[in-house]
Amino acid sequence: KGDIVLESTAISTVIPVSAVRDEAGQAYVFTIEGGKIGKRAVKLGATEPQRGLVEVRSGLEEGISVVSARVSGLKPGAPAVIKSAPAKAA
C-alpha cells in the first residue's frame, strides 16, 4: 500500500477538518485568542482525508488555537478558556 504524491507544497499550517465551518460559501474557523473567541475567514488548500486534516493557505497563522469541536452558540468576542483533556488512568 502506498501513496502517490501529485503535488507537493511548502510546509504550511494544517488544522482538523472538523474546525472548518462554511457561511455563504466562505470557509472560516473559530479561534481562541487572548482569552476570547475569534472568527477568521480562511483559504483552504489540500486535504488529507485519512488523517482528517486540511491545509490553511491564508487567514490563520501557526500557533493560533482553533475550535475543532462542533459547539453551538459560539460568538466572536465571548470569553473562552482552553482546558486540557483529563488525564487517563494508567
N, C-alpha and C positions, 0 to 999 in steps of 0.2 A: 504494500500500500504506500502511495506517495502523493505528493502534491506537485502540480505544475505551476510555476510562477509566471504569470503573463505580464505582470507589471511590478516593478519594484520602486518604492519611493524612499525618500529620506526618513529618518526616524521622526515620528510625529506623535501627537497626543492621541491616545485611544481611551474610550470610555465604554461602559456596558451599554448595549443596545437598549436595555430597559430604561436608561436615563433619558433617552431622546423622546421628546413629545412633538406633536405637529399641530400647528394652528394656521389654518388657511394656506396650507402648502409650505409654510416656513417651519423648518426644524428649530427647536430650541431646547434648552436644558434649564432646570432649576439648579442653582448653586448655593453654597453656604460660604459667605464672605463676611468677615468682620462681625460674626455673630448674628447675621441676618440672611434671610432668603433673598436670592437674586434670581433674575431671569435673563438668560443670554441667548440671542439668536446665534446659531452655529451653521457652518457649511460643512457638510459631511463628505467623506471620501469612501475608501474601500471598507467593506465589511468582512468580518471573519465569523461566519455563522457557527462554525464548530465550537468556537470559544465565546460566542455571544458578545463580540466587540465590534466597535465601529470607529473609524478614523475621524478625527475632527481636524479639518483643514484650516478653519479660521473661526474666531469667536470665543476661543477658550484657551487660556494659557496653561502650561503644565503646572501642576501643584494646586489648582483650584478644585475644591471638593464639589462633586455633583451629587444630586439626589437620584439614586437609581431605583428606589422603591416607589411603587405606584401609590402615592399618598394623595388623597383628595383634599382640596381646600388650601393648597399652598398659595401664599400671596407674597409677591415681592415686597421686601421691607419688614416682613414679620420676623420676630426674634427666632433664632434657631441655635440649637446646641448639638454638636456631634457627640454621640455616645458610642463607646466601643462595645462590641459584642460581648456577652457574658462569657467568662472562661468555662471551658468544658471540663468536666471531672475526668481525672485520669483513670 
